[in-house]
Amino acid sequence: MELLIAIMAFLFMVVAVVAIGSVLTRRRGQVKERLTGIRKMSMDASPEDVLKMPFMQRVITPALSGVGHFFGRVAPREIRSRVDRRIVYAGSPKNLNFFTLFAMQIITGGVLLFIALYLARLLQLDGGRFFFFVAFLTLAGFYLPYGIINSKADTRQQKIRKTLPDALDMLLVSVEAGLGFDMALKKVHQQMPGPLSEEIKRAMDEIRMGGDRETALRGIAKRSSVSELSSFISSIIQAEQLGSNIANTLRVQADFMRQRRRQRVEEMAMKAPLKLVFPLLFFVFPALFVVILGPAAISIYRNFIMGF
């Protein structure tokens, strides 16, 4: 057992040393690193400004990205693209990407591996129980960062879906009051903070920098992946291309979104009884049986069984 723990610890240390060496010695010949360098040059950041950056952004994030580049190259392209999409749906927290997330998975998996080995030795597990316990905690640590990102993506999409009907109502009121569509979007951004407001601000910044409005609006739908928002943006773009009245389009879309929200609430209400079945069976009914049948069982036991 001690030999196995020593071998696993040695292998982990070898992998960590190789990863750190790869981070320190890898050449900057990749396209993504060149783009990153150009982006930093465009910011005209002085060495004093770089030193003022947080330690996480200045040291930890590049190191994690390097470790992720070293190990993430073997991942299939489909998996990388799917993970990148989920990160975008989550709002790209801390400028996270696939390689940084993969490095975090390796670190959390390694930490929980050592914890599992320590606990297995402390509990004196052996044989199949030892391997099952260590493998379970290691895999849980490996998938923990991705699970957090996946949960954030779902939560963010739910917030956008919940905020959209009210945002469309505000857009409709602003346009009917005489504001242009861009100013109405700015009004929504100012009055309704949240993920949808952040996406609107990003689209407005792209338009302000000379980007196409259609591309900027479609970028909102692509980064959020909310079907209702994609339908609304497609309707607005089609109304602009055909020269239709945007106020009428907004009115129709606002009514449609309120109807969709009502349907979602009714659907959730219809699912509630089914979701209550298992808590009732496993938690409520046993307690009721104990409270209702307990005195009767005690009385039967005293009168019939003890009487004989």
C-alpha positions as CSV (number, residue, x, y, z in Angstrom):
1,M,0.0,0.0,0.0
2,E,2.7,2.5,0.9
3,L,4.6,1.5,-2.2
4,L,1.6,2.2,-4.4
5,I,1.1,5.6,-2.7
6,A,4.7,6.5,-3.2
7,I,4.5,5.5,-6.9
8,M,1.4,7.6,-7.5
9,A,2.9,10.6,-5.7
10,F,6.1,10.2,-7.8
11,L,4.2,10.1,-11.0
12,F,2.2,13.2,-10.1
13,M,5.3,15.1,-9.3
14,V,6.9,14.0,-12.6
15,V,3.9,15.3,-14.5
16,A,3.9,18.6,-12.5
17,V,7.6,19.1,-13.2
18,V,7.2,18.4,-16.9
19,A,4.2,20.8,-17.1
20,I,6.1,23.5,-15.3
21,G,9.1,23.0,-17.6
22,S,6.9,23.1,-20.6
23,V,5.4,26.4,-19.4
24,L,8.9,27.9,-18.9
25,T,10.6,26.7,-22.0
26,R,7.8,26.6,-24.7
27,R,8.4,28.8,-27.6
28,R,6.0,31.6,-28.6
29,G,5.3,30.4,-32.1
30,Q,1.6,29.6,-31.9
31,V,-1.0,31.7,-33.5
32,K,-3.0,32.3,-30.3
33,E,0.0,33.5,-28.4
34,R,0.9,35.9,-31.3
35,L,-2.6,37.3,-31.2
36,T,-2.4,37.7,-27.4
37,G,0.9,39.7,-27.9
38,I,-0.7,41.9,-30.5
39,R,-3.6,42.6,-28.2
40,K,-1.3,43.5,-25.4
41,M,0.7,45.8,-27.7
42,S,-2.5,47.5,-28.8
43,M,-3.3,48.3,-25.1
44,D,0.1,50.1,-24.8
45,A,0.6,48.9,-21.3
46,S,3.7,50.1,-19.6
47,P,5.8,47.9,-17.3
48,E,4.3,49.8,-14.4
49,D,0.8,49.1,-15.6
50,V,1.7,45.4,-15.9
51,L,3.0,45.3,-12.3
52,K,-0.3,46.9,-11.1
53,M,-2.3,44.0,-12.6
54,P,-3.6,41.4,-10.1
55,F,-1.3,38.5,-9.3
56,M,-3.9,36.0,-10.6
57,Q,-4.1,37.7,-14.0
58,R,-0.4,38.4,-14.2
59,V,1.1,35.0,-13.1
60,I,-1.4,32.4,-12.3
61,T,-3.6,32.6,-15.4
62,P,-0.7,32.4,-17.9
63,A,0.8,29.5,-16.0
64,L,-2.6,27.6,-16.0
65,S,-3.0,28.4,-19.7
66,G,0.5,26.9,-20.4
67,V,-0.2,23.8,-18.4
68,G,-3.5,23.4,-20.3
69,H,-1.8,23.9,-23.6
70,F,0.6,21.2,-22.8
71,F,-2.0,18.6,-21.8
72,G,-5.0,19.9,-23.8
73,R,-3.5,19.3,-27.2
74,V,-4.5,15.6,-27.1
75,A,-8.2,16.5,-26.5
76,P,-10.4,16.1,-29.6
77,R,-11.4,19.3,-31.4
78,E,-15.1,18.6,-30.8
79,I,-14.6,18.4,-27.1
80,R,-12.6,21.6,-27.1
81,S,-15.2,23.5,-29.1
82,R,-18.0,22.2,-26.9
83,V,-16.2,23.3,-23.7
84,D,-15.4,26.7,-25.3
85,R,-19.1,27.2,-26.1
86,R,-20.1,26.4,-22.5
87,I,-17.5,28.9,-21.2
88,V,-19.0,31.5,-23.6
89,Y,-22.5,30.7,-22.4
90,A,-21.3,31.2,-18.8
91,G,-20.1,34.7,-19.7
92,S,-16.3,33.8,-20.0
93,P,-15.5,34.4,-16.3
94,K,-12.0,35.7,-15.7
95,N,-11.3,35.4,-19.5
96,L,-11.4,31.6,-19.1
97,N,-10.7,29.3,-22.0
98,F,-10.5,25.6,-22.6
99,F,-6.8,25.3,-21.8
100,T,-7.1,27.2,-18.5
101,L,-10.1,25.2,-17.5
102,F,-8.3,21.9,-18.3
103,A,-5.3,23.0,-16.2
104,M,-7.7,23.7,-13.3
105,Q,-9.2,20.3,-13.8
106,I,-5.8,18.7,-13.6
107,I,-4.9,20.6,-10.4
108,T,-8.2,19.8,-8.6
109,G,-7.9,16.2,-9.7
110,G,-4.4,16.0,-8.4
111,V,-5.3,17.7,-5.1
112,L,-8.2,15.4,-4.5
113,L,-6.0,12.4,-5.5
114,F,-3.6,13.2,-2.6
115,I,-6.5,13.8,-0.3
116,A,-8.1,10.5,-1.3
117,L,-4.8,8.6,-0.7
118,Y,-4.5,10.2,2.7
119,L,-8.0,9.4,3.7
120,A,-7.8,5.8,2.3
121,R,-4.7,5.3,4.4
122,L,-6.3,6.9,7.4
123,L,-9.4,4.7,7.0
124,Q,-7.2,1.6,6.3
125,L,-9.0,0.8,3.1
126,D,-7.6,-2.0,0.9
127,G,-8.3,-3.9,-2.3
128,G,-11.3,-2.8,-4.4
129,R,-12.6,-0.3,-1.9
130,F,-9.2,1.5,-2.0
131,F,-9.2,1.9,-5.8
132,F,-12.9,2.8,-6.0
133,F,-12.5,5.4,-3.3
134,V,-9.4,7.0,-4.8
135,A,-10.8,6.8,-8.4
136,F,-14.1,8.4,-7.3
137,L,-12.6,11.4,-5.6
138,T,-10.0,11.9,-8.3
139,L,-12.7,11.9,-11.1
140,A,-14.9,14.2,-8.9
141,G,-12.0,16.6,-8.6
142,F,-11.3,16.5,-12.3
143,Y,-14.8,17.2,-13.4
144,L,-15.6,19.8,-10.6
145,P,-14.4,22.9,-12.6
146,Y,-16.3,21.9,-15.7
147,G,-19.4,21.2,-13.6
148,I,-19.2,24.7,-12.1
149,I,-18.9,26.3,-15.5
150,N,-21.8,24.2,-16.8
151,S,-23.9,25.3,-13.9
152,K,-23.0,28.9,-14.4
153,A,-23.9,28.6,-18.1
154,D,-27.4,27.2,-17.3
155,T,-28.0,29.8,-14.6
156,R,-27.0,32.6,-16.9
157,Q,-29.3,31.4,-19.7
158,Q,-32.1,31.1,-17.2
159,K,-31.6,34.7,-16.1
160,I,-31.5,35.9,-19.7
161,R,-34.7,34.0,-20.5
162,K,-36.4,35.4,-17.4
163,T,-35.3,39.0,-18.1
164,L,-36.1,39.0,-21.8
165,P,-39.9,39.8,-21.6
166,D,-39.4,42.8,-19.4
167,A,-36.6,44.0,-21.6
168,L,-38.8,43.8,-24.6
169,D,-41.5,45.7,-22.8
170,M,-39.0,48.5,-22.0
171,L,-37.8,48.5,-25.6
172,L,-41.3,48.8,-26.9
173,V,-42.1,51.7,-24.5
174,S,-38.9,53.5,-25.4
175,V,-39.4,53.1,-29.1
176,E,-43.0,54.3,-29.0
177,A,-41.8,57.3,-26.9
178,G,-39.7,58.4,-29.8
179,L,-36.3,56.9,-29.1
180,G,-34.2,55.1,-31.7
181,F,-33.6,51.4,-31.5
182,D,-29.9,52.0,-30.4
183,M,-31.0,54.5,-27.7
184,A,-33.7,52.1,-26.5
185,L,-31.1,49.3,-26.2
186,K,-28.9,51.8,-24.1
187,K,-32.0,52.5,-21.9
188,V,-32.4,48.7,-21.3
189,H,-28.8,48.4,-20.4
190,Q,-29.0,51.2,-17.9
191,Q,-32.2,50.2,-16.2
192,M,-32.0,46.4,-16.2
193,P,-28.6,45.1,-15.0
194,G,-27.8,41.4,-15.5
195,P,-26.4,39.0,-18.2
196,L,-28.7,40.4,-20.9
197,S,-27.6,43.9,-20.1
198,E,-23.9,42.8,-20.4
199,E,-24.5,41.3,-23.8
200,I,-26.4,44.4,-25.0
201,K,-23.5,46.6,-23.8
202,R,-21.0,44.4,-25.7
203,A,-23.1,44.7,-28.9
204,M,-23.4,48.5,-28.5
205,D,-19.6,48.8,-28.0
206,E,-19.1,46.7,-31.2
207,I,-21.5,49.0,-33.1
208,R,-19.8,52.1,-31.7
209,M,-16.4,50.9,-32.9
210,G,-17.7,50.6,-36.4
211,G,-19.1,47.1,-36.5
212,D,-22.1,46.0,-38.4
213,R,-25.4,46.1,-36.3
214,E,-26.6,42.8,-37.7
215,T,-23.3,41.1,-36.8
216,A,-23.3,42.6,-33.3
217,L,-26.9,41.5,-32.7
218,R,-26.3,38.0,-33.9
219,G,-23.3,37.9,-31.6
220,I,-25.7,38.3,-28.7
221,A,-27.7,35.3,-29.8
222,K,-24.6,33.3,-30.4
223,R,-23.0,34.0,-27.0
224,S,-26.2,33.3,-25.1
225,S,-27.7,30.4,-27.0
226,V,-31.3,31.2,-25.8
227,S,-33.9,30.3,-28.4
228,E,-36.3,33.1,-27.5
229,L,-33.5,35.7,-27.8
230,S,-32.4,34.3,-31.1
231,S,-35.9,34.5,-32.4
232,F,-36.3,38.1,-31.3
233,I,-33.0,39.2,-32.9
234,S,-33.8,37.4,-36.2
235,S,-37.2,39.3,-36.2
236,I,-35.5,42.6,-35.6
237,I,-32.9,42.0,-38.3
238,Q,-35.6,40.9,-40.8
239,A,-37.7,44.0,-40.0
240,E,-34.7,46.3,-40.6
241,Q,-33.9,44.6,-43.9
242,L,-37.5,44.8,-45.1
243,G,-38.0,48.3,-43.9
244,S,-40.9,47.4,-41.6
245,N,-41.9,49.3,-38.5
246,I,-39.7,48.2,-35.6
247,A,-42.4,49.2,-33.0
248,N,-44.9,46.7,-34.5
249,T,-42.2,44.0,-34.5
250,L,-41.4,44.8,-30.9
251,R,-45.1,44.7,-29.9
252,V,-45.6,41.3,-31.5
253,Q,-42.4,39.9,-29.9
254,A,-43.2,41.3,-26.5
255,D,-46.7,39.6,-26.6
256,F,-45.0,36.4,-27.8
257,M,-42.4,36.5,-25.0
258,R,-45.0,37.0,-22.3
259,Q,-47.0,34.1,-23.7
260,R,-43.9,31.9,-23.7
261,R,-43.1,32.9,-20.1
262,R,-46.7,32.0,-19.1
263,Q,-46.3,28.7,-20.8
264,R,-43.1,27.9,-19.0
265,V,-44.7,28.7,-15.7
266,E,-47.6,26.4,-16.4
267,E,-45.2,23.7,-17.5
268,M,-43.3,24.0,-14.3
269,A,-46.5,23.9,-12.3
270,M,-47.5,20.7,-14.1
271,K,-44.2,19.1,-13.3
272,A,-44.4,20.0,-9.6
273,P,-46.6,17.1,-8.5
274,L,-44.3,14.6,-10.2
275,K,-41.3,16.1,-8.5
276,L,-43.0,15.9,-5.2
277,V,-43.6,12.1,-5.4
278,F,-40.1,11.0,-4.4
279,P,-39.8,13.4,-1.4
280,L,-43.3,12.2,-0.2
281,L,-42.4,8.5,-0.6
282,F,-39.0,8.7,1.1
283,F,-39.4,11.4,3.7
284,V,-43.0,12.5,4.4
285,F,-44.9,9.2,4.3
286,P,-42.5,7.2,6.5
287,A,-42.8,9.9,9.2
288,L,-46.6,9.9,8.9
289,F,-46.7,6.1,9.2
290,V,-44.6,6.3,12.4
291,V,-46.8,9.0,13.9
292,I,-50.2,7.4,12.9
293,L,-49.4,3.7,13.1
294,G,-46.8,3.9,15.9
295,P,-49.3,4.1,18.8
296,A,-51.5,1.4,17.2
297,A,-48.5,-0.9,16.8
298,I,-47.5,-0.4,20.4
299,S,-51.0,-1.1,21.6
300,I,-51.3,-4.2,19.5
301,Y,-47.9,-5.4,20.8
302,R,-48.9,-4.9,24.5
303,N,-52.4,-6.4,24.2
304,F,-51.8,-9.4,22.0
305,I,-48.2,-10.3,22.0
306,M,-47.3,-9.6,25.6
307,G,-50.7,-11.0,26.7
308,F,-49.7,-14.4,25.5
